């Protein structure tokens, strides 16, 4: 699969701003698309009241003559359907967790259907495509469980929880544009159907909608945590792009990227849940730390699955990170500990314009023999242990037990 460097079209005034910055700072041109996304996200925090309608108008102009699609469909997603090839322990853990969280999942899905509406049909259509293509609903579930752990008994948690699913979906849409992805969760990526301009704008709409929903809770502290997390996510995306095709990135730099890009939003979901539940400062920090360690572990296991997973379970090709020029921890470890010949061969394969299947198998072999997979799983396990330790101050009620089981499941999951 060839690596493509073409950037997507964007809003003209945003492009002008980004190109001015790039020219002034002499940044590589390949950063243009991600820089646009970063700038747009930062602008949201100042103009979120007006942005929703502005993006709706632009998307309408793109599609006013071609959209005649029914906007009344509803989502029906079961994010915990077990795969037939899943190891028995993983499957049994998944089914056990599902049985205890089903009512919360149903509430989350109902809120997604209710909130994923717009007078511009394309927004709902693309939104339902990404929302309905599967997904674990991990972030909204963590918010609901965290709030409950802090004593929340109201019925406004699901709407706030969906904020984090919308942000996650927006990030996936933007990532697929930046990465030129063809598939997402076994379905065609949205950008392959509707094109980059529409997908970027729908992602922007989901961000602005999320901010507007968060503002409705009239809690400055919740808004601070949310905006800090989304800002760090954007920074993580740019850092990841800067490190593209960089096999010499070290472990600390890589962990910084996944802390910002993945763990930050998961941590924020848990922390906002504590704030919604009026938890003490100690409880808030405990849940923030739980989410941080869980998020790091989640991404590290993702890294191993790119070598050891099954395409049917993952919903994307094995070796996808390598094809996109992303050096993840198993490969970083193998390169750091390899001999001169192994390092040279890993570098040759990694930086190649095309990576044939045989070369990926060779690279995978070197990574496994180096102990890179084992090391990454061991580090993920350490973070799961830290996550469970962080919430030990709470009483052993069902919400805490489910959070602990979710953390344990992260290690054993296959997708």
Secondary structure, 3 states (H helix, E strand, C coil): CCCCCCCCCCCHHHHHHHHHHHHHHCCCHHHHHHHHHHHHHHHHHHHHHHHHHHHHHHHHHHHCCCCCCCCCCCCCCCCCCCCCCCCHHHHHHHHHHHHHHHHHHHHHHHHHHHHCCCCCHHHHHHHHHHHCCCCCCHHHHHHHHHHHHCCCCCCCHHHHHHHHHHHHHHHHHHHHHHHCCCEECCEECHHHHHCHHHHHHHHHHHHHHHHHHHHCCCCHHHHHHHHHHHHHHHHHHHHHHHCCCCCCCCHHHHHHHHHHHHHHHHHHHHHHHHHHCCCCHHHHHHHHHHHHHHHHHHHHHHHHHHHHCCHHHHCCCCCHHHHCCCCCHHHHHHHHHCCHHHHHHHHHHHHCCCCCHHHHHHHHHHHHHHCHHHHHHHHHHHHHHHHHHHCCCCCCCHHHHHHHHHHHHHHHCCC
